[in-house]
Amino acid sequence: MRNELSSAIRNALGSLGVPTPETIELERPARREHGAFSTNVALVSAKAAGRAPRDIAADIAAHLDANPPPQVSRVEVAGPGFVNFHICDEWLHDVLRSVVAAGGLWGRSSTGAGTRVLVEYVSANPTGPVHAGHARGAVYGDSLARILRAVGHEVDEEFYVNDRGVQMQAFAASLAARAAGEEPPSDGYRGDYIAEWAAEMPSGSDPLTWGEARALLDQQEVLAELGVVFDDWFSERRMVNSGAIDTTLQDLRTRGVVFDSDGATWLRSTDFGDDKDRVLVKSDGDVTYLLPDIAYHRDKFARGYDLLVDVWGADHHGYVPRMRAAIEALGHAPSSLEVVITQLVRLERGGQEVRISKRWGDLITLRDLIEEIGPDAVRLTYLLQSVDSPQTVDLDVVVSESNENPVHYIQMANARLRSIDRVAAERGLERAPLGSVDLSVLVDQRELEVLRTLELLPEVVELAARERAPHKVTTWVRDLASAVHGFYHDCPVLHPDTPEPVRQARWWLASAAATGLQVGLELLGVTAPEQM
């Protein structure tokens, strides 16, 4: 439809002798009464044409009224010179056919084909369980990868295991102390899980090796419960032992982007937009955190990825400029690295911040959160809004079976749609082939609202991929669920008084809506139960 409208607008401008801009912008009006599409082309072309925008818009509308594009029912001028397009209901009926034909592929495209993307997220230290603070980044990263695949990108997902340094030594020392019946060192880990894991550790085991394996197993298990499975768990220690640090430093020297001063080695990060140069190797010979991170990203590019997407916590915001500078220092375009910062989530019950853990002291584990509200609720709740804004989650709402609970509201819409097939089978009713069904009987606004929402999905998926914004898919799913509930309430499918032609058309509409919900929920990693 966008292509057809753009072509019609270009033809109109050509016939009117108005200079045609390189791009014809078509937007979705915020209010339905303003049509399905709107263009500002008259305002954009006014200066070059030497005419008032509204006059140009009126001429475009008159030309298109005389030569209407397919499926356009009305063209009107609005405001200072916008041209609004109203679409025939018949076009929405074609949307239903398209959804049925595409099935689970509805909304997918190939716009991202040819670009390899690596999404790295969570990347917690293997010093304990994954905590609730990691959940937002986990579900965001997984859903983003699903959406990027839906537009044709080749995507891998990676967990960077920070398995070296002082934190690992403190973790190992804490396990060893608890195993010996002693208190952990002052800089050690004191969660109850340390005592539990120490009791599991076989006698004579190396606390560092055994502890890391135990932590990784726990992290892998709980993330899998959330539907998050990585293609690779990349070990920092393994990378360092391979000599990658020295190789990376030599590469940077060859590029002329490091210098030595005061016994230390520095990256000339100010040459690439950072506010100051950064130390890579300290005067005592120890490397800073930055150099292994540069080596890690260098390794990513060496593996053939075109775009790197890193999902970091809110406390890493200040680290972004130096990492982008490092990417450019390696010879890559700054745009080849994108960093998404996830803001904090506050968990509440009864208006008060809560600690729901029963086993881990002050640590709220992801496992506890999943046990409390379920994996679907964790995922969908954390994907309700953009990750760049703080979020408050009311656990009372999330576990309630009410329309206030978005998880229940959406999944109930799917269950209602699926119940139609089940009840029809019980009654011995048969659905006619779509090709023989008259869809022109779908004229009720509840029916058309479902179709309008379904039509938007390909556009929403493209936008969510482009803006790295899975919450846009969540919003669409909620909108479709709302349209489905209205349709189910006001447009009975199997009621004895429903005429057979209407029943058949509505039955196919319900099937298409169920397909849309399943596709949307799959992109979010949320299940679509057939019964509630």
C-alpha positions as CSV (number, residue, x, y, z in Angstrom):
1,M,0.0,0.0,0.0
2,R,2.8,2.4,0.8
3,N,4.4,1.7,-2.6
4,E,1.1,2.3,-4.4
5,L,0.4,5.5,-2.6
6,S,4.0,6.8,-3.1
7,S,3.7,6.1,-6.8
8,A,0.3,7.8,-7.1
9,I,1.7,10.9,-5.3
10,R,4.7,11.1,-7.6
11,N,2.4,10.8,-10.6
12,A,0.2,13.6,-9.2
13,L,3.2,15.9,-8.6
14,G,4.5,15.2,-12.1
15,S,1.2,16.0,-13.6
16,L,1.0,19.3,-11.6
17,G,4.5,20.3,-12.5
18,V,5.5,20.4,-8.8
19,P,9.1,19.4,-8.0
20,T,9.1,15.9,-6.5
21,P,11.2,15.3,-3.4
22,E,13.5,12.3,-3.3
23,T,11.5,10.6,-0.6
24,I,7.8,10.6,-0.2
25,E,7.0,10.5,3.5
26,L,3.9,8.5,4.5
27,E,2.9,8.5,8.2
28,R,0.2,6.9,10.2
29,P,-2.1,9.6,11.6
30,A,-2.5,9.5,15.4
31,R,-6.3,9.7,15.1
32,R,-8.2,7.1,13.0
33,E,-10.6,9.8,11.6
34,H,-7.7,11.3,9.8
35,G,-7.3,8.2,7.6
36,A,-4.9,5.3,7.3
37,F,-2.0,7.3,5.8
38,S,-0.9,10.9,5.6
39,T,1.8,12.7,3.6
40,N,3.5,16.1,4.2
41,V,4.8,16.2,0.6
42,A,3.0,19.5,-0.1
43,L,4.8,21.2,2.7
44,V,8.1,19.7,1.6
45,S,7.6,20.8,-2.0
46,A,6.2,24.3,-1.3
47,K,9.4,26.2,-1.3
48,A,10.7,24.8,-4.6
49,A,7.3,25.2,-6.2
50,G,6.9,28.7,-5.0
51,R,3.3,28.0,-3.9
52,A,1.4,27.7,-0.6
53,P,1.5,24.2,0.8
54,R,-2.3,23.9,1.2
55,D,-2.9,24.9,-2.4
56,I,-0.5,22.2,-3.6
57,A,-2.2,19.7,-1.2
58,A,-5.6,20.6,-2.7
59,D,-4.4,20.1,-6.2
60,I,-2.9,16.7,-5.2
61,A,-6.2,15.6,-3.6
62,A,-8.2,16.7,-6.7
63,H,-5.8,14.8,-9.0
64,L,-6.1,11.7,-6.9
65,D,-9.8,12.0,-6.6
66,A,-9.9,11.9,-10.4
67,N,-7.3,9.1,-10.6
68,P,-7.8,7.2,-7.3
69,P,-5.1,4.7,-6.3
70,P,-6.4,1.1,-5.8
71,Q,-8.3,0.7,-2.5
72,V,-8.3,4.4,-1.6
73,S,-11.9,5.5,-0.7
74,R,-11.2,9.2,0.0
75,V,-8.5,11.8,-0.2
76,E,-8.7,15.0,1.9
77,V,-6.6,18.0,2.8
78,A,-5.8,18.7,6.5
79,G,-4.1,21.4,8.5
80,P,-1.5,23.5,6.7
81,G,-1.1,21.1,3.8
82,F,-1.2,17.4,4.8
83,V,-2.9,15.0,2.4
84,N,-4.8,12.2,4.2
85,F,-5.8,8.9,2.6
86,H,-8.8,6.8,3.7
87,I,-8.7,3.1,2.7
88,C,-11.5,0.9,1.5
89,D,-12.6,-2.0,3.8
90,E,-11.9,-4.3,0.9
91,W,-8.2,-3.7,1.2
92,L,-8.4,-4.9,4.9
93,H,-10.1,-8.0,3.7
94,D,-7.0,-8.6,1.5
95,V,-4.9,-8.3,4.7
96,L,-6.8,-11.2,6.2
97,R,-5.9,-13.3,3.1
98,S,-2.3,-12.2,3.4
99,V,-2.1,-13.2,7.1
100,V,-3.6,-16.6,6.4
101,A,-1.2,-17.2,3.5
102,A,1.9,-16.1,5.4
103,G,0.9,-18.0,8.6
104,G,3.8,-17.8,11.1
105,L,5.9,-15.8,8.7
106,W,3.5,-12.8,8.9
107,G,5.4,-9.7,9.7
108,R,8.8,-11.0,8.5
109,S,11.0,-9.4,5.9
110,S,14.4,-9.6,4.3
111,T,15.5,-6.0,4.8
112,G,18.3,-7.0,7.0
113,A,19.7,-9.8,4.9
114,G,23.4,-9.8,4.4
115,T,24.3,-8.3,7.8
116,R,25.7,-10.4,10.6
117,V,24.9,-9.2,14.0
118,L,26.2,-10.3,17.4
119,V,24.0,-9.4,20.4
120,E,25.9,-9.7,23.7
121,Y,23.9,-9.4,26.9
122,V,23.7,-10.4,30.6
123,S,27.5,-11.1,30.8
124,A,27.4,-11.5,34.6
125,N,30.4,-12.6,36.6
126,P,30.3,-16.4,37.4
127,T,30.4,-15.7,41.1
128,G,26.8,-16.5,42.0
129,P,23.2,-16.8,40.7
130,V,21.8,-14.5,38.1
131,H,19.9,-11.9,40.0
132,A,16.7,-10.1,39.2
133,G,18.6,-7.0,38.1
134,H,19.9,-9.0,35.1
135,A,16.3,-10.0,34.0
136,R,15.5,-6.9,32.1
137,G,18.7,-7.1,30.0
138,A,18.2,-10.8,29.5
139,V,14.7,-10.6,28.1
140,Y,15.5,-7.5,26.1
141,G,18.6,-9.0,24.4
142,D,16.8,-12.3,23.6
143,S,13.7,-10.5,22.2
144,L,15.9,-8.1,20.2
145,A,17.7,-11.0,18.6
146,R,14.4,-12.6,17.6
147,I,13.2,-9.3,16.0
148,L,16.5,-8.8,14.2
149,R,16.2,-12.3,12.7
150,A,12.6,-11.6,11.7
151,V,13.8,-8.8,9.4
152,G,16.5,-11.0,7.8
153,H,19.6,-10.4,9.9
154,E,21.9,-13.3,10.7
155,V,22.1,-13.1,14.5
156,D,24.1,-14.8,17.2
157,E,23.7,-14.3,20.9
158,E,26.6,-14.3,23.3
159,F,27.3,-14.2,27.0
160,Y,30.7,-12.8,28.0
161,V,32.0,-14.7,31.0
162,N,34.0,-12.4,33.2
163,D,36.0,-15.4,34.7
164,R,39.2,-13.7,35.7
165,G,40.4,-11.0,38.1
166,V,39.9,-10.2,41.7
167,Q,36.2,-11.0,41.9
168,M,36.8,-14.6,40.9
169,Q,39.6,-14.9,43.5
170,A,37.3,-13.5,46.2
171,F,34.6,-15.9,45.1
172,A,36.9,-18.9,45.3
173,A,38.3,-17.7,48.7
174,S,34.7,-17.4,50.0
175,L,33.8,-21.0,48.9
176,A,37.0,-22.3,50.4
177,A,36.3,-20.5,53.7
178,R,32.8,-21.8,54.0
179,A,33.9,-25.3,53.1
180,A,36.3,-25.1,56.0
181,G,33.6,-23.8,58.4
182,E,35.1,-20.3,58.4
183,E,33.7,-16.9,57.6
184,P,34.5,-15.5,54.1
185,P,37.2,-12.9,53.9
186,S,36.2,-9.3,54.3
187,D,36.2,-8.7,50.6
188,G,34.4,-12.0,49.9
189,Y,30.9,-13.1,49.1
190,R,28.5,-13.6,51.9
191,G,25.2,-14.7,50.4
192,D,23.6,-17.9,51.7
193,Y,24.3,-19.5,48.3
194,I,28.0,-19.5,49.2
195,A,27.4,-21.8,52.1
196,E,25.0,-24.1,50.1
197,W,27.5,-24.4,47.2
198,A,30.4,-24.9,49.5
199,A,28.5,-27.8,51.1
200,E,28.1,-29.3,47.6
201,M,31.7,-28.9,46.6
202,P,33.6,-32.3,46.7
203,S,36.5,-32.5,49.0
204,G,39.8,-31.7,47.4
205,S,38.2,-29.6,44.6
206,D,39.8,-26.4,43.3
207,P,37.3,-23.8,44.6
208,L,38.0,-21.5,41.6
209,T,37.4,-24.2,38.9
210,W,34.6,-25.9,40.7
211,G,32.9,-22.7,41.8
212,E,33.0,-21.2,38.3
213,A,31.5,-24.3,36.8
214,R,28.8,-24.4,39.5
215,A,27.9,-20.7,38.9
216,L,27.8,-21.1,35.2
217,L,25.5,-24.2,35.4
218,D,23.1,-22.3,37.7
219,Q,23.1,-19.3,35.3
220,Q,22.5,-21.4,32.2
221,E,19.7,-23.3,33.9
222,V,17.7,-20.3,35.1
223,L,18.2,-18.3,31.9
224,A,16.9,-21.4,30.0
225,E,13.8,-21.3,32.2
226,L,13.3,-17.8,31.0
227,G,13.7,-18.9,27.4
228,V,17.1,-17.4,27.0
229,V,19.7,-19.7,25.4
230,F,23.0,-18.4,24.1
231,D,24.9,-19.5,21.0
232,D,28.2,-19.1,22.9
233,W,29.4,-18.4,26.4
234,F,32.7,-16.6,25.7
235,S,35.4,-17.0,28.3
236,E,37.5,-13.9,29.1
237,R,40.1,-16.1,30.7
238,R,40.4,-18.3,27.7
239,M,40.8,-15.3,25.5
240,V,43.5,-13.8,27.7
241,N,45.4,-17.1,27.8
242,S,45.3,-17.3,24.0
243,G,47.6,-14.2,23.8
244,A,44.8,-11.9,22.5
245,I,45.8,-9.1,24.9
246,D,49.4,-8.8,23.5
247,T,48.1,-9.2,19.9
248,T,45.5,-6.5,20.4
249,L,48.0,-4.1,22.0
250,Q,50.5,-4.7,19.2
251,D,47.7,-4.0,16.7
252,L,46.9,-0.7,18.4
253,R,50.6,0.3,18.4
254,T,50.8,-0.5,14.7
255,R,47.9,1.8,14.1
256,G,49.6,4.5,16.0
257,V,46.8,5.0,18.5
258,V,48.7,4.2,21.7
259,F,51.5,6.0,23.5
260,D,53.7,5.4,26.6
261,S,53.8,8.0,29.4
262,D,54.7,7.8,33.1
263,G,55.5,4.2,32.8
264,A,52.0,3.3,31.6
265,T,50.5,2.6,28.1
266,W,47.6,4.8,27.0
267,L,45.0,4.7,24.2
268,R,44.7,8.0,22.3
269,S,41.0,7.9,22.8
270,T,40.6,11.7,22.6
271,D,41.4,11.4,18.9
272,F,38.1,9.5,18.6
273,G,35.8,11.7,20.6
274,D,36.5,10.5,24.2
275,D,36.9,13.2,26.8
276,K,40.4,12.0,27.9
277,D,43.0,9.4,26.9
278,R,42.6,6.0,28.7
279,V,45.2,3.8,30.4
280,L,45.5,0.3,28.9
281,V,48.5,-1.0,30.9
282,K,49.3,0.5,34.3
283,S,52.7,1.4,35.5
284,D,52.9,-1.8,37.5
285,G,52.3,-3.9,34.3
286,D,48.7,-4.9,35.1
287,V,46.2,-4.3,32.4
288,T,43.0,-2.2,33.0
289,Y,39.5,-3.5,32.3
290,L,39.6,-1.6,29.0
291,L,42.3,-3.6,27.2
292,P,40.6,-7.0,27.5
293,D,37.3,-5.4,26.4
294,I,39.0,-4.0,23.3
295,A,40.5,-7.5,22.7
296,Y,37.1,-9.1,23.1
297,H,35.5,-6.7,20.6
298,R,38.4,-7.1,18.2
299,D,37.7,-10.9,18.4
300,K,34.1,-10.3,17.6
301,F,35.0,-8.4,14.4
302,A,37.5,-11.1,13.5
303,R,34.7,-13.6,13.6
304,G,33.0,-11.8,10.8
305,Y,30.3,-9.8,12.5
306,D,29.2,-6.5,10.8
307,L,27.3,-5.1,13.7
308,L,27.9,-5.5,17.4
309,V,25.1,-4.8,19.9
310,D,26.1,-4.7,23.5
311,V,23.4,-4.6,26.2
312,W,24.8,-3.1,29.4
313,G,23.4,-2.2,32.8
314,A,22.8,1.4,33.9
315,D,26.1,1.6,35.8
316,H,28.0,1.3,32.6
317,H,26.7,4.4,31.0
318,G,30.0,6.3,31.4
319,Y,32.0,3.5,29.7
320,V,30.3,3.9,26.4
321,P,32.4,6.8,24.9
322,R,35.7,5.1,25.6
323,M,34.4,1.8,24.1
324,R,33.3,3.5,20.9
325,A,36.6,5.3,20.7
326,A,38.4,1.9,21.0
327,I,36.3,0.5,18.2
328,E,37.3,3.4,15.9
329,A,40.9,3.0,17.0
330,L,40.7,-0.6,15.8
331,G,39.8,0.7,12.4
332,H,36.1,0.1,12.5
333,A,33.3,2.5,11.9
334,P,31.8,3.8,15.3
335,S,28.4,2.8,14.0
336,S,29.4,-0.8,13.9
337,L,29.1,-0.8,17.7
338,E,25.7,-0.1,19.4
339,V,25.4,0.0,23.2
340,V,22.0,-0.3,24.8
341,I,21.8,0.8,28.4
342,T,19.1,-0.8,30.5
343,Q,17.7,1.2,33.4
344,L,16.8,-0.3,36.8
345,V,13.6,-2.0,37.7
346,R,11.9,-1.6,41.1
347,L,9.8,-4.5,42.3
348,E,6.9,-3.5,44.5
349,R,4.0,-5.2,46.4
350,G,1.4,-3.1,48.1
351,G,3.2,0.0,47.1
352,Q,6.4,-1.0,49.0
353,E,9.7,-2.2,47.5
354,V,10.0,-5.9,48.2
355,R,12.7,-8.5,48.7
356,I,11.1,-11.8,47.5
357,S,14.1,-14.1,48.0
358,K,13.7,-16.7,50.7
359,R,17.1,-18.4,50.3
360,W,19.7,-15.8,49.3
361,G,19.5,-13.1,51.9
362,D,19.7,-9.7,50.3
363,L,20.1,-11.1,46.8
364,I,16.9,-11.3,44.7
365,T,17.6,-14.1,42.3
366,L,16.1,-14.5,38.9
367,R,15.1,-18.0,39.9
368,D,13.0,-16.5,42.8
369,L,11.4,-14.0,40.4
370,I,10.4,-16.7,38.0
371,E,9.0,-18.9,40.8
372,E,7.0,-15.9,42.0
373,I,5.4,-14.7,38.8
374,G,6.4,-17.2,36.0
375,P,8.7,-16.8,33.0
376,D,6.0,-15.4,30.7
377,A,5.1,-12.7,33.2
378,V,8.8,-11.8,33.7
379,R,9.4,-11.5,30.0
380,L,6.3,-9.6,29.0
381,T,6.3,-7.3,32.0
382,Y,10.0,-6.3,31.5
383,L,9.2,-5.7,27.8
384,L,6.3,-3.3,28.4
385,Q,8.3,-0.2,28.1
386,S,11.6,1.0,26.6
387,V,14.6,-0.2,28.5
388,D,16.1,3.3,28.6
389,S,13.6,4.4,31.2
390,P,13.3,3.2,34.9
391,Q,10.5,0.7,35.5
392,T,8.3,-0.1,38.5
393,V,6.7,-3.6,38.6
394,D,3.7,-4.2,40.8
395,L,3.9,-7.9,41.6
396,D,0.3,-7.9,42.9
397,V,-0.9,-6.9,39.4
398,V,1.4,-9.2,37.5
399,V,0.1,-12.3,39.4
400,S,-3.6,-11.3,39.3
401,E,-6.0,-12.8,36.8
402,S,-7.5,-9.5,35.8
403,N,-7.5,-7.2,32.8
404,E,-5.0,-5.0,34.7
405,N,-2.5,-7.8,34.3
406,P,-1.2,-7.4,30.7
407,V,0.1,-11.0,30.6
408,H,-3.3,-12.4,31.5
409,Y,-5.1,-9.9,29.2
410,I,-3.0,-10.9,26.2
411,Q,-2.9,-14.6,26.8
412,M,-6.7,-14.7,27.5
413,A,-7.3,-13.0,24.1
414,N,-5.4,-15.9,22.4
415,A,-7.2,-18.5,24.5
416,R,-10.6,-17.0,23.4
417,L,-9.6,-17.2,19.8
418,R,-8.4,-20.8,20.1
419,S,-11.6,-21.8,21.9
420,I,-13.6,-21.1,18.7
421,D,-12.0,-24.1,16.9
422,R,-12.4,-26.3,19.9
423,V,-16.1,-25.5,20.4
424,A,-16.8,-25.8,16.7
425,A,-15.3,-29.3,16.7
426,E,-17.4,-30.3,19.6
427,R,-20.5,-29.1,17.7
428,G,-19.5,-30.8,14.5
429,L,-19.1,-27.5,12.6
430,E,-16.8,-27.2,9.6
431,R,-14.9,-24.2,8.3
432,A,-15.1,-23.5,4.6
433,P,-12.0,-23.0,2.5
434,L,-10.9,-19.3,2.6
435,G,-11.2,-19.0,-1.1
436,S,-14.9,-19.7,-1.0
437,V,-15.7,-17.4,1.9
438,D,-17.2,-13.9,1.2
439,L,-15.2,-11.5,3.4
440,S,-17.2,-8.5,2.3
441,V,-19.6,-9.2,5.2
442,L,-16.8,-8.1,7.6
443,V,-18.1,-4.5,8.0
444,D,-18.4,-4.2,11.8
445,Q,-15.9,-1.7,13.3
446,R,-14.8,-4.4,15.8
447,E,-13.9,-6.7,12.9
448,L,-12.2,-4.0,10.9
449,E,-10.2,-2.9,14.0
450,V,-8.7,-6.4,14.2
451,L,-7.7,-6.2,10.5
452,R,-6.3,-2.7,10.9
453,T,-4.1,-3.9,13.7
454,L,-3.0,-7.1,11.9
455,E,-2.0,-5.0,8.9
456,L,0.4,-2.9,11.0
457,L,2.6,-5.9,12.2
458,P,5.2,-5.9,9.3
459,E,5.7,-2.2,9.8
460,V,6.0,-2.5,13.6
461,V,8.6,-5.3,13.3
462,E,10.6,-3.2,10.9
463,L,10.4,-0.2,13.3
464,A,11.3,-2.4,16.4
465,A,14.3,-3.8,14.6
466,R,15.5,-0.4,13.3
467,E,15.1,1.3,16.7
468,R,16.2,-1.7,18.8
469,A,12.9,-1.4,20.6
470,P,11.1,-4.7,21.4
471,H,8.6,-2.8,23.5
472,K,7.0,-1.6,20.2
473,V,6.0,-5.2,19.5
474,T,4.6,-5.5,23.0
475,T,2.5,-2.4,22.4
476,W,1.2,-3.9,19.2
477,V,0.4,-7.2,20.9
478,R,-1.6,-5.4,23.6
479,D,-3.4,-3.4,20.9
480,L,-4.3,-6.6,19.0
481,A,-5.5,-8.3,22.2
482,S,-7.7,-5.3,22.9
483,A,-9.2,-5.5,19.4
484,V,-9.7,-9.2,19.8
485,H,-11.6,-8.8,23.1
486,G,-13.9,-6.3,21.5
487,F,-14.4,-8.5,18.5
488,Y,-15.1,-11.6,20.7
489,H,-17.6,-9.7,22.8
490,D,-19.5,-8.0,20.0
491,C,-19.2,-10.3,17.0
492,P,-20.2,-13.8,18.0
493,V,-18.8,-16.5,15.7
494,L,-20.6,-19.6,16.7
495,H,-23.9,-18.2,18.1
496,P,-26.9,-19.9,16.5
497,D,-28.2,-16.5,15.3
498,T,-25.1,-15.6,13.4
499,P,-25.8,-16.1,9.6
500,E,-23.6,-18.8,8.0
501,P,-21.7,-16.4,5.6
502,V,-20.9,-14.1,8.6
503,R,-19.9,-17.1,10.7
504,Q,-17.4,-18.3,8.1
505,A,-15.8,-14.9,7.6
506,R,-15.5,-14.2,11.3
507,W,-14.1,-17.7,11.9
508,W,-11.3,-17.0,9.4
509,L,-10.8,-13.5,11.0
510,A,-10.4,-15.2,14.4
511,S,-7.8,-17.6,12.9
512,A,-5.9,-14.7,11.4
513,A,-5.9,-12.8,14.7
514,A,-4.7,-15.9,16.5
515,T,-1.8,-16.1,14.0
516,G,-1.0,-12.5,14.7
517,L,-0.9,-13.0,18.4
518,Q,1.3,-16.0,18.2
519,V,3.8,-14.3,15.9
520,G,3.9,-11.2,18.2
521,L,4.3,-13.3,21.4
522,E,7.0,-15.4,19.8
523,L,9.0,-12.3,19.0
524,L,8.7,-11.5,22.7
525,G,9.6,-15.0,23.8
526,V,6.2,-15.4,25.5
527,T,4.0,-18.5,25.1
528,A,0.5,-18.4,23.6
529,P,-1.6,-20.9,25.6
530,E,-4.7,-22.2,24.0
531,Q,-6.5,-22.5,27.3
532,M,-6.4,-20.4,30.5
